[in-house]
Amino acid sequence: MCNAAKKAAAISLGLVYQTSVIAIATASQKGGVGKTTLCINLAYSLARRGWNTLLVDTDPQGGVGLSLARSTRAKQGFYDFLLGEKNFSKLILSTRLPELQILPAGQYDACARRGWSPADVPARLADLLRAAELKGVDCLIIDTAAGLNGMSESVVKACDYVIIPQQAEPLAVRSVPHMLETLSRFRSEGAGVKVAGILLTMVMSDNEISQKVVAELRALLPADLMFDQNVPRMPSFLEASAMGVPVALIKRNPPPEALIFDQIAAEIEQRTGLLQGRESSDKHGSLLD
């Protein structure tokens, strides 16, 4: 089947035609689990590791942009592209790290008043992935609104992988199976999205209930479904959000907890196949010669 026919078939199924870009969404059934914190810090860590990374905010509340710079509220972005803006490059915000760029949520309210057809969303998401590929993007990290319906459902179905941030609280033990069942349904409907892993967030080392949840989930679920690393609840994450930076940049020397996201990024490389093709092309020279 030629590329044009594959594209047409994919769009007719409500899916996104694949590109060389690896698209990773974060998704959860409820808000307040640390999705935006994860997206910002993971995207920064991947960029620091040499991947051309585009951080995309699809949450109408614009949490990514507001966490980094309040001026993004006035800028166009994802929803403007969704509604037909053709100049993708003008929507992208550069950062001081050349490998990291950001596509903010944009003018959701204005776009919602104009309206869009849900049937058109998969095709526009396909356009977004192709536009990212043309810009040399290796990896998309996509923040979504809470829940797995509406736009979040379309975005997750369009992605290669999904990360499930799960707050270390008693509800997690009951909600994770439902989340996995929903993703399984997406695949049965033809989506190619895979679970990159479940990441425990807001873990409190000094709280017995939080630690019990961590132990129960790790005993309940296959080890390869769980990220090795946990994300603790720490004041520095709030401080970083208030300053509008990843946690690695709140001090001249990155605090120890910044390493958490570097370790998650390393796991992502292994779990998503990002490293395929790079390892064979990497050449190591002598330190002195």
VEXTI-603896 format. One line per field, with one value per residue (C-alpha): x negated, y, z; residue in three letters. Coordinates in Angstrom, 3 decimals. Layout:
BEGIN
c1 = [X_...]
c2 = [Y_...]
c3 = [Z_...]
r = [ALA_...]
//
This chain:
BEGIN
c1 = [0.000_-1.437_-1.977_1.047_3.279_1.881_2.517_6.093_6.759_5.305_7.347_10.534_9.986_9.620_5.900_2.787_0.469_-2.921_-6.044_-9.587_-8.724_-8.030_-4.949_-4.490_-1.392_-0.864_2.647_4.601_8.220_7.992_6.212_3.578_1.341_-1.685_-1.264_-2.391_-5.366_-6.367_-6.003_-8.086_-10.899_-10.937_-11.039_-13.925_-15.838_-15.323_-16.530_-19.582_-20.284_-20.449_-16.960_-15.195_-12.111_-8.824_-6.703_-3.044_-0.277_3.181_4.814_7.273_6.076_2.607_0.752_-2.570_-2.709_-1.517_-4.115_-6.912_-5.793_-2.476_-2.987_-2.115_1.564_1.639_-0.142_1.293_0.575_2.045_5.729_5.015_3.203_6.102_8.485_6.466_3.401_0.990_-2.226_-3.375_-6.748_-5.253_-3.399_-6.551_-8.343_-12.107_-13.891_-17.439_-18.100_-18.280_-16.995_-13.810_-10.848_-7.310_-3.914_-1.596_2.121_2.948_6.257_8.602_11.606_11.481_11.066_13.901_16.237_15.394_15.830_14.192_15.471_14.273_14.021_11.302_9.113_7.205_6.194_4.952_3.005_1.431_0.533_-1.045_-3.228_-4.362_-5.109_-7.166_-9.037_-9.900_-11.338_-13.656_-11.841_-12.806_-10.279_-6.976_-6.022_-2.316_-0.421_3.308_6.336_7.510_9.697_9.573_12.339_12.808_9.573_7.455_8.770_7.949_4.452_3.652_4.906_2.618_-0.492_-2.967_-3.169_-1.412_-2.882_-0.415_-1.363_0.342_0.472_-0.523_2.853_5.353_7.552_4.652_4.978_8.574_8.173_5.136_6.964_9.720_7.112_5.448_8.812_9.566_6.237_6.849_10.161_8.356_6.085_9.045_10.473_7.325_5.069_1.413_0.696_-1.302_-1.752_-5.282_-4.724_-3.004_-4.914_-4.174_-4.043_-3.732_-5.229_-5.747_-8.592_-7.469_-3.818_-2.770_0.300_-1.668_-4.349_-1.707_-0.186_-3.615_-4.185_-0.698_-0.901_-4.355_-3.129_0.074_-1.332_-4.034_-7.438_-7.963_-4.773_-6.117_-8.833_-11.741_-11.799_-9.157_-8.502_-8.349_-6.274_-8.823_-8.627_-11.235_-8.732_-6.358_-9.273_-10.263_-6.696_-6.542_-9.853_-8.768_-11.649_-12.335_-13.500_-17.059_-17.240_-16.065_-19.690_-23.037_-23.828_-20.862_-19.385_-19.601_-15.922_-16.577_-18.326_-14.951_-13.800_-17.116_-16.578_-12.999_-14.290_-16.806_-13.988_-11.916_-14.776_-14.735_-10.961_-10.110_-12.959_-14.326_-17.830_-17.356_-19.688_-21.567_-23.638_-25.072_-25.970_-27.516_-31.272_-33.339_-36.673_-39.507_-39.441_-42.973_-43.618]
c2 = [0.000_3.409_6.140_8.120_5.053_4.249_7.815_7.754_4.418_5.613_8.805_6.923_4.780_7.883_7.216_9.223_8.179_7.270_9.394_8.967_11.151_9.226_10.747_10.158_11.344_11.490_10.585_10.032_9.608_12.424_15.735_16.684_13.651_15.620_15.239_18.753_18.613_15.332_16.665_19.766_18.009_14.925_17.050_19.048_15.889_14.324_17.524_17.590_14.028_15.248_14.545_17.278_17.460_19.277_19.743_20.032_21.324_20.002_20.835_23.740_25.149_25.618_24.244_23.798_27.354_28.857_26.834_28.263_31.800_33.544_35.396_32.171_32.791_35.389_33.225_30.930_27.213_23.723_24.673_27.326_24.700_22.332_24.901_25.417_27.605_26.434_28.102_25.565_27.239_30.502_28.630_27.039_28.702_28.306_27.904_28.589_24.901_24.473_20.896_21.892_23.691_24.218_24.271_25.965_25.252_28.498_30.316_27.533_29.749_31.587_28.324_26.680_29.539_28.957_25.221_22.221_18.890_15.900_14.008_16.443_16.066_12.890_14.435_17.611_15.558_13.742_17.134_18.129_15.023_15.548_19.219_18.197_15.653_18.337_20.456_17.606_16.683_13.313_13.145_14.762_14.933_15.726_16.922_16.146_17.164_14.750_11.906_9.679_11.147_13.981_15.603_13.574_10.362_11.576_12.652_9.405_7.354_9.387_8.680_5.828_5.547_6.741_7.281_6.875_9.068_7.606_9.393_7.149_7.156_4.355_5.197_4.244_0.543_0.645_3.103_1.635_-1.472_0.746_2.921_-0.116_-1.469_1.842_1.810_-1.788_-0.683_2.027_-0.642_-2.871_0.087_0.218_2.657_1.689_3.343_1.256_1.729_2.988_2.425_3.477_6.094_6.537_10.229_12.342_9.516_10.435_8.490_9.395_8.436_4.871_4.947_6.308_3.654_0.941_1.999_1.846_-1.654_-2.871_-1.568_-3.003_-6.372_-6.227_-5.232_-6.803_-5.297_-4.286_-2.211_-0.056_2.566_1.772_5.364_7.079_10.818_12.070_14.920_17.698_21.464_22.049_21.008_23.756_26.176_25.312_25.870_29.237_30.237_28.976_26.539_22.795_21.696_21.312_25.092_26.349_26.582_27.125_23.470_21.129_19.748_15.963_15.461_16.677_13.348_11.618_12.926_12.063_8.494_8.495_9.849_6.996_4.512_6.182_5.740_2.013_1.575_3.476_2.506_6.044_4.606_2.410_3.610_5.978_3.342_1.986_5.465_6.713_6.948_7.345_9.055_8.996_11.597_12.743_11.807]
c3 = [0.000_-0.931_1.668_0.494_0.805_4.265_5.376_4.080_5.782_9.069_9.083_8.199_11.300_13.448_13.880_13.104_10.306_11.750_11.366_12.610_15.614_18.811_20.449_24.181_26.041_29.770_30.828_34.021_35.033_37.580_37.921_40.445_39.919_38.725_34.946_34.083_36.453_34.858_31.304_31.900_33.716_31.484_28.331_29.786_30.717_27.291_25.638_27.885_26.756_23.164_21.855_19.901_22.079_21.568_24.681_23.658_25.918_24.952_28.291_27.789_31.127_29.634_32.631_30.847_29.603_32.874_34.775_32.620_31.694_32.191_28.912_27.063_27.878_25.106_22.536_19.911_20.071_19.863_19.617_17.003_14.927_15.452_14.031_10.863_11.512_8.821_9.987_12.554_13.083_14.324_17.074_18.489_21.392_21.563_24.887_26.003_25.471_21.664_21.822_23.671_22.127_23.382_21.722_24.262_24.460_22.675_22.533_23.587_24.409_21.090_19.197_21.134_20.190_16.528_17.032_15.438_14.260_16.312_13.021_11.867_14.964_13.934_10.604_12.308_14.827_11.880_10.408_13.732_13.817_10.250_10.937_13.975_11.855_9.290_12.098_13.084_16.292_17.759_20.551_21.498_25.175_25.350_28.408_28.396_30.417_33.120_31.921_28.868_26.773_24.305_23.194_25.609_24.055_20.545_21.581_23.377_20.419_18.157_20.214_20.149_23.930_27.049_30.504_33.368_36.350_39.403_42.729_45.628_47.353_48.141_45.142_42.871_43.608_42.338_39.457_37.677_36.353_34.923_33.217_31.667_30.499_28.776_26.967_25.957_24.450_22.461_20.990_20.171_18.247_16.126_17.997_18.167_21.504_23.983_27.720_28.336_32.033_35.238_37.196_40.890_41.806_44.947_46.981_50.637_52.217_55.743_55.241_55.984_53.707_50.758_51.184_51.491_48.161_46.506_47.850_46.857_43.298_42.749_44.062_41.988_38.602_36.411_37.129_33.500_33.633_36.464_36.165_38.458_39.654_41.822_41.920_45.516_46.839_47.382_48.004_45.286_42.602_43.758_43.912_40.347_39.133_40.875_39.250_35.839_35.349_35.460_38.895_37.566_37.105_40.492_41.642_39.971_40.614_40.015_43.274_43.766_42.915_39.350_38.818_39.222_35.835_34.210_35.372_34.072_30.742_30.583_31.180_28.462_26.003_26.674_26.843_23.650_21.359_21.172_21.315_18.268_15.552_17.828_19.632_16.404_15.191_18.424_18.220_21.333_21.198_23.632_26.368_25.548_21.905]
r = [MET_CYS_ASN_ALA_ALA_LYS_LYS_ALA_ALA_ALA_ILE_SER_LEU_GLY_LEU_VAL_TYR_GLN_THR_SER_VAL_ILE_ALA_ILE_ALA_THR_ALA_SER_GLN_LYS_GLY_GLY_VAL_GLY_LYS_THR_THR_LEU_CYS_ILE_ASN_LEU_ALA_TYR_SER_LEU_ALA_ARG_ARG_GLY_TRP_ASN_THR_LEU_LEU_VAL_ASP_THR_ASP_PRO_GLN_GLY_GLY_VAL_GLY_LEU_SER_LEU_ALA_ARG_SER_THR_ARG_ALA_LYS_GLN_GLY_PHE_TYR_ASP_PHE_LEU_LEU_GLY_GLU_LYS_ASN_PHE_SER_LYS_LEU_ILE_LEU_SER_THR_ARG_LEU_PRO_GLU_LEU_GLN_ILE_LEU_PRO_ALA_GLY_GLN_TYR_ASP_ALA_CYS_ALA_ARG_ARG_GLY_TRP_SER_PRO_ALA_ASP_VAL_PRO_ALA_ARG_LEU_ALA_ASP_LEU_LEU_ARG_ALA_ALA_GLU_LEU_LYS_GLY_VAL_ASP_CYS_LEU_ILE_ILE_ASP_THR_ALA_ALA_GLY_LEU_ASN_GLY_MET_SER_GLU_SER_VAL_VAL_LYS_ALA_CYS_ASP_TYR_VAL_ILE_ILE_PRO_GLN_GLN_ALA_GLU_PRO_LEU_ALA_VAL_ARG_SER_VAL_PRO_HIS_MET_LEU_GLU_THR_LEU_SER_ARG_PHE_ARG_SER_GLU_GLY_ALA_GLY_VAL_LYS_VAL_ALA_GLY_ILE_LEU_LEU_THR_MET_VAL_MET_SER_ASP_ASN_GLU_ILE_SER_GLN_LYS_VAL_VAL_ALA_GLU_LEU_ARG_ALA_LEU_LEU_PRO_ALA_ASP_LEU_MET_PHE_ASP_GLN_ASN_VAL_PRO_ARG_MET_PRO_SER_PHE_LEU_GLU_ALA_SER_ALA_MET_GLY_VAL_PRO_VAL_ALA_LEU_ILE_LYS_ARG_ASN_PRO_PRO_PRO_GLU_ALA_LEU_ILE_PHE_ASP_GLN_ILE_ALA_ALA_GLU_ILE_GLU_GLN_ARG_THR_GLY_LEU_LEU_GLN_GLY_ARG_GLU_SER_SER_ASP_LYS_HIS_GLY_SER_LEU_LEU_ASP]
//
